[in-house]
Amino acid sequence: MKRRITYIQHPDAPFDAQQAALTSNSLTIHNLEAAREDRLSFDLDDLPNELRNVLQQSQDLRLRWATERPFDAIEPFASRVSPGLHVQYTPLDPTQSSEALCSLLRTAFEADESGLNGVNCTTPEETFITPPPQAAHAGAAASLQYHTELPSLKSFVDYIEQVFCDWLKDRSNECSGTAKSLLAADTVDLDYDSSSNTLVLSGLWSTAPEGGWSQEIKTPSSKSDKVEFGLLGADRGISADEIKIGGLLAVVGEDKKLKPTMFSFPSRHHALPQSAKYSVSFAQPTGLHPTMSITIPHSSLHRPSAPDDTTCSLHTYLILPSSVFGDQYQLGTTDAIFLQSHNLAGLRAHSGETDLEAPDWAVNRWGSTWLFELATPAENEFTTERSDWTATVPLHLRYLKPSESGYRPAHVPWPVVFWACSAEDREVGMGMNPFDRTNLGYDKLFGPRTFFYQLHPETDRLVETVDIPVFHLKEGEGYFQTRNIELGTTIVISLGFFWILWRLLRVAWSSGVGVNTTHKTDARHKKE
């Protein structure tokens, strides 16, 4: 196992040399104000059998989880995804069933006591969605995609402690402590690809707990294990696409003192200033045709400080559950009047469930994804004070089962909003970034030389709740009980069927009598 612990301090954060102490067998930090990334790499032999068997059937498997709490995305950890659990999966052999993956996901991300907020997956072929054609350029085989609401990682932490930590018997205490720390993480990633046969678990904490980070990192007990430590600061590089990193590095148990370092690299993701914010809301009352509004201050609509030879445009990437969907024909229009009325430049990609008529209980797949390019004001409009700029996306709700309240909630994660700046005319070595984060869903819909500049969501919770009106049903009261409605529906359909049959028989009988009478009249005329 290889572990890399990285602390990124803000340039204005206080630091005393006594806060980090390295000895021959441990490294200790005290009250450190910084963002933290913890990354663990495992060979297949280090993994429990059930997990190893699933990975051996996978060409690649990527899990991305983000909290519903707002958090600061600072460089070099500037990338964002919508809250919830995202899964991207490419089977090693597409002809074989992948039921084992769904079984593992249901176990590791078990539903809570209410029966909600878990993985509802049978097989990837039935439940996952196929990515848009635009994602094909990213590789020979495009990964299947899945998303579900997951406010907490408690079930995942329990799974790690009960299965994984038990497997690592000699490191169970350390494993359990690391697992529990994920409950406070802002993002958690799992990455596996068959070319490296390595599983990488990453957790990110964008801010320190109260009082700062205090941690003792001991020398690994096994010679095959390795722990790397970094106490760094990030700043803009010489080039507009670069990030400069400087600070102290050490390998715990090998180095006798912290070593100074300084390096820079092109970065795929960049954080805009904290003033570059956006908010999301739904017009009330929503009815069955809600409209999502994405509101952005005019100060956040200026082109980012990307390289001059790049072409930039503002985008948003929506993740919609199966109960909420968009009309691909309406949203994919090129009608200038429609697009201008919603401040949209156009629909650039979409995938997933788009059946306009199916009720939610008839939909097998989890939902859909939508990439929109947003329109921005003309340059001369920035010179005057204007209200916030709002882009709107008209959506639709599926029919859901009746409820006693007359409503059922749909939880829609906030979309990410970002500037995408393409540099297709020159080479960019983004693979040099040791903190690079890919396979976020939207990044594959752009060219490999695209920079992303993330706006910051302004909210207390990164999920919107939409109350979907359904049939008001009070079980056990009055005539409107489930069995009475089912019986009444059956009776009405049966009566309708027999009425249509009776009308058809009458028409047939009347036609038959008329034909016979005509034949007899004609025969009489011939005899005369």
N, C-alpha and C positions, 0 to 999 in steps of 0.2 A: 504494500500500500504506500502511496505517495501522497503527502499532504502539503498544501500551500496555503499559508495564512497571510493575508495582505491587509494592512491598514492604510487607508488613504486619508491624510489630514487636509483640512481646508487650509489655504495659505495663511489665514488669520488666526488659526487655532493655536493656543499656547502649547509649548513643548519644552520639557526639561530633560536633559540627558539622563537624569536619575529615573525617569519613567520607564526606561527599557534597560534591563540588565541581563547580560549573557554569561553563563557559567559553562563548565565542561559538560554538564548533564541536564541543563534546563535554560529556558529563557523566560523572564518574568516582565510583565508590563503592569503599570499602575496608573489608574485614573486617566486613561488616554481618550481624548475626544477625537474620534475619527469614524469614517465609514469602514466597514469590515467585509471582506470576502473570504470564505473558507471553502477550499476546493480539495476534494479527496478523489484519488484515482485508484481503481481496483482492477487487477487482472481477473480473468474469468475464474481461475482456481481459488480466488479469495471469496467467491460468492456462494450463497446457499444454492442447493440443487434446483429448486423450483425457479429461481430467478435466472440461473445460468442456462437452464433448458429453454426458457423463453428467448433469451438473448441469442442463443445459438441458432434460433429460427429466424432471426432478424438481420436484414442488411443494415438498417439503422433504426434507432428508436430514440426519440427526443421528447422529453417532458419539460414543460415550462409552467411554473405556477407563480402567480402574483397575488398579493394581498388585496383586499378591498379597501384597506386604509391608504390614504394618500401618503406619499413619501417622496423625498428628494432624490432625483436621479442625477448624480454628479459624475463628472468624468473621472476615470475612464469607464464608469458603470452607468452610462447615460441611456441605454436602450430601455424601451418599455413594451409591455404587452398588456392587453386588457386583463382585468382580474379574473381569477379562476384557474382551472387546470387545462392546459393545452397539451395534446399528444400528437406527435407526428411519427408515422410508422411506415417502413418499407419492408415487406417480407422478403426473406432470402429466396424462397420458392413460392411464387404467387399461386401455384396450383395446389398448395397444401393449405388446410384449414388453420386459422390463427386463433382458434378458440382459447388456447392457453393464455394468450396475452390478455384477453378480456377477463378471464378468470383471475389472473394476477392483479389486474387493475381494480377489480371489484373487492378483492381481499385487502389490498394495500390502501385503497381509498374508500373504505366502507361508509355507507350512509349513516347519518346521525340517528339519534333516538326517534326523531319524527319520521324517519324513513326517507328524508330528502337529503340533498347535498352530497350524493355519492355518485359513483360511476354506474351509469345505466348502459351497459354494453353487452351484446351477445357475441358477435364476432366483428372484427374490423370491416369485413366485406359488407356486412349488413348495417352497421351502426355508424362507421366513419364516413366522411365525405371525400370525394375526389377533388384535388386542387384544380384551380383554373388552368387552362392551357398555357397561360403566361409563365407558370412555374416550371414548365418543362425544360427551359434553358439552364436551370440550376443543376441539373444532373440527368443521368440516363433514366432513372426511375423516380417519379415524383411521389412524395410520401402522402399516405392517407392522413386525414386530419380529424381530430376530435376535440371537443371542448365541453366542459361542464362547470357549473357553479360549484365552488369549493371554498367557503369562507375560512375554514380552518384546516390545518395539517395534523390535527390530533390523531386521526386514524392512521395516517402515514407514519407518524412518530411511534405509535403503538406497534405498528408492523415492524419497523426497524428494530425496536427493542426486543420484541418477542421472537423474531425470526433471524434478523441479521446479527444482532448483538449476541444472541445465543450461539450463533455459528462461530463468532470470533471470541471464544471463551477466554483467552488470555488477555483480551482488551475490552472486556464487557463493560467495565465501569467507565472507561473513557468513551466508549461507543455510546452508552446510554446518555452521558452528559452532552455529547455532540448532538445526538438525536433530539433531546429536549430543547436545545437552543434553537432548533428550526422553528419552534412555535412562535418565536418573535421575529423571524426573518421576513423581509419584504419580498424577496423572490427566491425561489428554489428551482434549480435545473438538474435534470438527469440526462446524460448523453452517452449513447453507445453507437459505435459503428464497427462493422465486421472487419474492416481493414486493420484496425488497431487492436481489436479484441480487448478493449479497455472500457470500463464504465466509470464515468466521472460524475460525482455529486457536488453541486455548488450551491452555496447559500450566501445571500447578500443582506447585510444590515446597513441601511443608509445612514443611520444615526446611532450614536452610542447610547447605552442605557444611562439612567440618572447616576451621576458620579463618574462617568467614563468607564472604559474597558479596563478590567483588571483580570489578568489571566497568567497562569503558569503553564508553559509548554515544555513537557519533559522529553528527554531523548527517547526515541523509539526503543522498545524492548527487543524487537526483531531486527537483525542486520539488514534484512531485505526492505525494511520500511525506511522512509525518509521524510523529514519535516523541513520545509523551507519557510522562512519568515521574511516579511518585508514591511518596513515602516516608511511610507512614501508620501510624496505630495505631487499633485498634478497641476500643470499649467499649459497655456497655449504654446505650441511649437513655433518654429520659424515660419513654416508653411501653414496656410490656413487650414489644411486638412490634417495637421499633425497635433499630437499631444506630447508634451514633454514631461517626463517622470524623473524625479530625483529623490534620494533618501538613503536608507540603510537596509542592507540585506544580510542574511545569515542562514546557514544550514545548522539546525540545532543538533549538538553532539559532535559536529565536525569542525566548525569554525570557533576560534578562540575569542573573536571580537566581531562586532558589527562592521560590515564593510560599506563604505560610501559608494553610491552608484548614480549615474546620470545617463538617460537614454531617451530617445523619441521614436515615434512610429506614426504612420497614417492610421487614423481611426475611422471605422465605419459609422459609429454613432457619436453624436455630439450633443451636449446640453445647451440649450438656449438660456439667456439670462432668466432669473426667477420671475421677472416681470412678464415674461412671455407665457401667458396663461390662457386657458379656455375652460368653458363650462358646458354641461349637457343638461337638457331638460326635455320634458314632453308637454306639449300644449294640453291644457285641461279644459273640459273633460276629454279623455282620450277616445271614448267610444270604441268601435271596432277598427278604426282607421287612425291610429296615432301618428303624430308627426314629431320626429326627433329634431331638436334644435341644437346646433353647435354654435356657441357664441364666443367670439374672439375679439378682444379689444383691438382697436386700430393700431396701437403701438406694437402689437405682436404680429402684424401682417407684413412687416418689412422683410425683404430678402435677407437670409442669414449671411454671416460673414464666411461664406464658402469660397473656394478658389474661383478666380475670375472666369476660368474657362469652363465652368460647369453651368448647366441649365437647371434652374430650380422651379419647383411647383409645390403647392400646398396640398396635402392629402389627408384623408382620414380612413381608418380601417375598422369596419364594424364587425362584431361578433354577435349574431342573433340566435337565440334559442329557437327550438322548433315551433313554439307557440307564437312567435313573431317572425314575419317574413316580409320581403320586398317583392314587388312586381317587376321582374326583369325587363319586361317590355315597356313599362312606364318609366323606370329609372334608367334604362339603357337608351332612351330616345336621344336623338340629335336635334330635337326641336329647340331652337334658341330661346323662344319665349318661355317654355317650361323651365329650362336650365337657369335662365336669368332670374326667374321668379323665386328660385330656391337657392341662388348663389352657388350653383354647381357648375363645374366645367365639364363634367361627364363621369359616367360609370366606367372604370378602367378594368375591373375584373370582379367576378362573383362565382360562387360555387355553393353547392348544397341543395337543401330542400327549397324549391320554388313553386311547388304545386299550388295553384291559386284556389282550389276547391276542397282539398283534403282536410278533414278535421284533425286535430292534434293527435288523437289516439290512433289514427291510421298512418301516421308518419313514423317511419322506422329510424331515420337518421337524426342526429342530434340537433341540426339547425343549418345555418348558412353563414358565409362570409362575404363582405362587400368592400371593395376598394373604390373610393371616390376621389377624384381630383376636385378640389374646392376652388371656386372663383375667388379672385382677390380684387380689391379696388384698383382703379387706374392710378397712376403715379400722381396726377394732379389732385386727386381726392384726398391725399395725405396732408395737403397743405392747410386744410380747414378742420376745425373741431367737428367731429361726427360721433354719432352714437356707435355702440359696439356693432361689429360685423357679424351677421348671423346667417349660417347656412342651414337649410332644413332638408330633411329626408322623409318623404311620406312612406309610411309602412302600413302593414295590415296585421290583424290578429286572427288566429285560427279559432274555430269553435272548440271549446273545452267541455268537459263533463259538467253536469249540473252541480250546484253546491247549495248548502243551507243558507249562505249569506247572499247568494246571487252574484258573487264575484270570485274569481280565482286570480292569484297574483302571478305575474311573469316578471322575472328578474333579468334585466338587460344590462350587461356590463358596459361601462363607459368605453367608447372607442378611443384609440390612440390618434393623436393629431400631430403631424410632422411635416417638415419640409424635406423633399427628396431632391437631391442635387446630383445630376448625372455627369460623370467625367469619362464618357466612353472613348474619347479621342486620345487618351493617354493611359499609361500603365500605372496602377496604384497597388503597392504591395501591402494590402490590408492583412494578409496572413501573418505579418510580422508582429501584430498586436497580441501580447500575451493575455489580454483581457477581452479579446474579441468574442462577441455573442451573436450567433446566427440562428437560422431556423426559427424565426419568430412568426412565421405565417406571411406577413406582408413583405419581408425583405426579398423573398424569392420571386416576387412579382415585378422586381426591378432588375436592371443589369447588375453584374458583379462589381462594377466600379461606381456604385451609387453611395453617396453620403446621406445620412439621416440626421436631421436636426429636430429634436423632440421638444414640443410645447409641454407645459406642466399643467395637469388638471387642477382646478380650483374647486374643492369640495370637501365634505367630511366623510363621504363614502362613495367609492367608485362604482356603484351599482344603482341603477334606477329601477324602482318597482312600479309596474303598470298593472292596474286592476282591470282584469278582463271581465266584462259582463257576461254572465252565463245564465242558464235557466235557474230561477229561484225555486229551490226544492227543499221542503221541510219534511224530513222523514217522519212517518208515524202520525202526521197531522193532516186532517182534511182529505180531499179527494186526490190531491197532487202528490201521491206516493209513487215510488219508482215502479212497483209492480202494476199499479193502476194505469200509469201512463203507458207502460209496455202493452198491457192488455187492451187499452183503448186504441193504441196505434194499430195493433193486430186486427181489431174489429173493423176499424175504418178502412184499412187496406183491403181486408176481405170483402167488405161491402162494396168498395169501389171496383174490385175485380169482378164480382158477380153482376154488378150493374152494367159494366162494359160488355161482359159476356152476353147478358140478356139483350142489350141493344144490338149487338152483332147478329144474334139469332133472329131477332125481329126483322132486321134488314134483309138477311138471307131468305127468310120465309116469304117476305113481301115480294122480293125479286123473283122467287120461284113461281108464285101464283101469277104474277104478271106475265111471265114467259109462257106458261101453259095456256093462258087465255088468248094470247096473241097467236099461238100456234093453231088453236082451234078455229079462230076467226079466219085465218089464212086458208085453212083447209076447206071451210064452208064456201069461201069465194071461188075456190078452184072448181068445186063441184058445180056451182051455178054457171 
